[in-house]
Amino acid sequence: MTNDVIIQYICTKLIDQINMIKKIPVFLVALISVSVLFSQEVEMYLIPENVETLISNSENIYTEPVLQDDIVDFPGITETKDRFNEGDVDDGDIADTEDFFTMFDLDAEFGWSKTSKYLNLPVAYFYNNFELSLSIPFYLQKQVYYSHGYVSATGMGDLLLSGSWKYRTPMIFDRVIGSVSFPTGNENKNVDGYLCPLGTGSYDLILSNQFQLNKPNYTVNTILTYRFSGKSDRKIIISYPDFSGIEQITYNLTQGHTFALNSSYNRYITNYLSVFGGFSLMRNTSGKISKEQTFSWNTDILRTEDSNPFQEFFIADVKLAVAATVFGTDIVFVLSQPVYTWRLNDGIEDTRKL
């Protein structure tokens, strides 16, 4: 072992469990902890650059699937037909598509960006104008940027439970959605000593509204999203080999709230092909973080209350998309070009690219 500082990252739940079951052998403690934490890793040796660098990394926020799905959502031809052509709808009346029966639906979504590749299989349950859906992304690759480059991981992300209500006329479709994100993804994923989280570690509330104006040759689409972020706790133990000292740091983080807007114009080329042009905006507030430090060599307790974790940012992109319908299935290709990026923190961030 070298004299370098070793950071041992320990989840809050593991600390609580150890306090209750001190007399149980160590191997049983580890086994019980892993089962309670959805088979997440509970002890990690990390490189000192990690924790606060990761907290202030805005790229890790705006690439989350729950936000990306809204800012790159372009309804294809089949989806638009389903929205406006189901049942008999009179102008000005609420759609009444499944009066006396219910319906399940299973979709497949594949997200591919510079920092993540994930597969999502949302399951939806319909009743009249109401919908209840459940989705959980599986990361084929999740990347986080550090000073030496990217680290990547695979695994399950955060579960999203959503409920929605829709209003529809022959020209207007509007859906109001309320969602709760559950911290099922491993927010403490360790890759060669670097954190690469697969989830936020908090319960988050997401409200959104989908609007679509339908005309014979084109549609106009807008999605508004606002995420209220919850709190997450992280505990770190720093070991100093030179004098067998231990320092413990407890972080309490409320991630910044996020607003996103996605607007597009869709022009039909044929009955099976359409093209989109549009833009997206995303704004994140700074949030707040509290920190408490204790030491094995004295009784000092250092506290920092409600400091700025430097998560504030504003980004704007222009987008082009092509939607094709093959055997009733929409295939949409989206090209997103960053045009403006502002971050409160000028720390370790990769440049946003096409």
ABEGO torsion letter per residue (X at the ends): XBABBBBBBBBAAAAAAAAAAAABBAAAAAAAAAAAAGGBBABBBBBAAAAAAAAABAAAAAABAAAAAAAABBBBAAAAAAAAABEBBBBGBBBBABAABBBBBBBBBBBBBAABBBBBBBBBBBBEABBBBBBBBBBABBBBBBAAEBBBBBEBBBBBBBBBBBBBBAABBBBBBBBBBBBABBAABBBGGBBBBABAGBBBBBBBBBBBBBBAABBBBBBBBBBBBBBBBBBBBBBBAAAGBBBBBBBBBBBBBBBBBBBBBBBBABAABBBBBBBBBBBBBAEBBBBBBBBAABABBBBBBGBBAGABBBBBBBBBBBBBBBGGBBBBBBBBBBABBBBABABBBBBBBX
